[in-house]
Amino acid sequence: MHKHTWLILICFCTLGTLQSQSIYIVMQEDSNVSEWAIYKLDLATCTYCPIIEPDDYSFFGLDFIVLPNGKILTHTNSLNLVVLESPPSTNIVWQGSNNIYNAFIVGPNGVVYLISNTGLATFDPVTYTITQIGSWPPSFSNYFLEDMYIYNGQVYAAGTDLVNGGIVSVQIDLSNPSNSTLVGPTPLITSVGGTYNNTQGVFYIEFEQAPYMDLKFYNPVTGSSELVCDLPENAYIWSIDILPAGLPSYPCLCVTSAGYLGNQSYSYCINANAIIPPATQTELDNNDLLRYILFSNPGDPLGSIIATSDTPTFPFNPNTMQAGITYYIAAIAGNDINGILDLSDPCLDISNAVQVVWRPLPTTTFTVANPNVCAGACTVVTANFTGTAPFTLSYSTTGSGSATQTFSGNSGTFQICPPPGTTPGNLIVQATKIVDAWCTCE
């Protein structure tokens, strides 16, 4: 079935009442036209969450209603009717045939009605049976009826005039569909869907400027419209309905993913920031934040957080950290509360953790067995190192210039030999650079 309209309506008693009820929408959240899902929309915050796993998008078409028992009647892309027993599992109740049911409604009398290209039927939400009531009048063969709504207590269907073009509305005789009549353009606005009542108000989706959409409330008594939600870019809604009062709503499914940080371990010197590649394969909903945490206990990430960052970059803090100790970095994703990530979010997700160790800078001290040396003679100096071998030491001595030597262990010796004619006095040996297996100290 191809949808021809982009304006979808639903009614509630008042806006305040509406905000306390659960609204379901069929929405495409990105540019992939095949990825449609059923979401639950919170009008108080204008946030939404899926009640169907993203991997199950292909199950569903563009129309649905919430049945009186709270279950959802919709159809697959092959136009089989399905009832969602517990999303995303489905129960096929009607196989697609020449008689395709493409619009559903719960009538004023509480009966679930289905319309097709040939006529009107009822659906029993208990037994999942469909009963044909009758066929449309012959003139309706010119119309493709794709939406149903309630207006002044009467059931109408809106659709496309296949001969003359444009949108038409027909009033349905629920007891004898063959007596249904054309009433011309749809009441109030030019394109309708869902259910509304002109004495209570109408909620509808309207293009602001592509690709943006607004959810608005229309008061038919005053003729005024009110913006309810400014929907995010690339959020396209096709159908909208509410959960019957008194029934629990489907829970939000947790699709938030903090992603993957790879499997590499990292080592840094204490005078350098730990900088790792950002998380990949992340998935965030419209109210999520992605942050990074540095922690000490892989068995209790949230209970051992040392630092949090907007980016995967952390400096060494000697007040809270120790060199040579293994720490962990992970990405974390959850709800945004005034710019702060909500650690109590039930859909909070933490990525895999990567190990990071800050290494101490190498040091050296010098000792000499005989501090007295004559010009033109030599003496032995012992270098004692901290750090991780091997060590490369660059040093300078008074009157002898500089030299570089490598040591395989944490101590070693080298000679200093003041040349003949060296002025008597203190002979200074100074380390100018030390490089160990991890770090450089200059």
C-alpha positions, 0 to 999 in steps of 0.5 A, a space after each residue: 500500500 502506498 500512502 498519499 498523505 502526510 497529515 495525521 490526526 488524533 483526538 483527546 479531551 484536552 491537552 492536559 489529559 493527553 499528556 497523561 496518556 500513552 501515544 503510539 506513533 509509526 515513525 521513520 527516524 532516519 533517511 532509510 525509508 524501509 526502517 519504520 517502527 512503532 514508538 511511544 511518544 511522551 507529549 510532556 517532554 516531546 521525547 519518544 522511545 521504540 516499543 519495537 526492536 529496530 531489527 524488527 522494523 521490517 515487520 510493520 506497515 504504516 497503519 496501526 490501531 491500539 485495540 481495546 485490550 491494549 494490543 496493537 493491530 497492524 500489518 506487515 509489509 506484505 499486508 498480512 494483518 498482525 496483532 502484537 502479542 508482546 512486541 516484537 512477536 506477532 500473531 498473523 491473523 489475516 493473510 494478504 489476499 485480493 481483499 487487503 485491509 488497509 485502515 483500522 478504527 475503533 468505532 464509537 460503539 467500541 467495535 473494531 472496523 476494518 476497511 479494504 478496497 472492497 468493503 467494510 469488516 469487523 475484527 474481534 480482538 479476542 478471537 482474532 476473527 474478521 467478519 465481512 459486513 458488506 461492500 462499498 457502493 460501485 462508485 467507490 471503485 474510484 477511491 482508494 480509502 486509506 484512513 478512518 476517523 470519527 467526526 461528530 460521532 460518525 465514522 468517515 474514511 478519507 482517501 485518494 480520488 483515483 480518477 480526479 485526484 485529490 483527497 476525498 472523504 466518505 461517510 460510512 454506514 456501519 450497518 450497510 456499507 453499500 449505503 455509504 456516501 461521498 461527502 466531499 473534501 475532508 472536514 476541517 483540513 485537507 488531509 486526515 488520518 487516525 481518529 478525532 472529534 471536532 468538539 474536543 480537539 485534534 492533534 495533527 502532524 504538519 510539515 514545518 519545512 522539510 525535513 522538519 515536522 511539527 505536532 500541533 493541537 487544533 481547536 475546532 471551536 476557536 479555530 486556533 492551533 497550538 504547537 505541541 512538539 517540534 519534532 527532530 529532523 528526519 522524524 517522519 510520522 505516518 500514523 498515530 493512536 492512543 492507548 485506551 484509558 486504564 491499560 498499561 502501556 508497552 515499556 520502552 525498549 532499550 536501544 541505547 548503545 554506548 558502542 565499542 572501543 576496540 580491544 587494544 590496551 594503552 600505555 602513557 607517561 604520567 605527563 601525557 593525556 590518555 587519548 583513545 579513539 572514540 566509540 564506534 557502533 553507538 546508537 543513541 535515542 533523541 534524549 541520550 548523551 554519550 560520555 566516557 568514564 575512567 574507572 578502577 574496578 572492571 567489576 563495578 564501573 559505576 561504583 569506581 568512576 575516577 573521572 568523566 569526560 565528553 571525549 575519550 581523553 583523560 589526564 593523569 591526576 596524581 591526587 586520585 591515581 597512581 602510576 603503574 596501576 591498571 585503569 579502565 576507560 569505557 563509553 557510557 550512554 544514557 538519558 540527558 538531564 540538563 546536560 548531565 548523563 543520568 546514571 539511573 537511566 534504566 536503559 543506561 549502557 556501558 561499552 566494553 572497557 579498554 585498559 590504560 596504564 600511566 607509567 612513571 617518568 624514569 629517574 637516575 641518581 649517581 654515586 662514585 666510589 672515589 670522589 677525588 680524581 686527578 686531571 688526566 685520570 678516570 673514575 667510575 660513576 654508578 647510575 641507579 635508575 627507576 623505571 623500566 629497563 632498558 635505559 638510555 642516559 644522556 649526561 654531561 660533565 664539566 670540561 668533557 662535554 656530553 655523552 650517551 650510554 645504554 644500560 640493560 638493567 636498573 643500574 650500571 657504570 660509566 667512566 668520567 675522565 677529566 682531561 689534563 689541565 682541567 682546573 681543580 674544583 668540583 666536577 659536575 656530572 648532570 643527567 640531561 635525558 633519560 629514556 626507559 622502555 616507556 617514557 622520556 624524562 628531559 
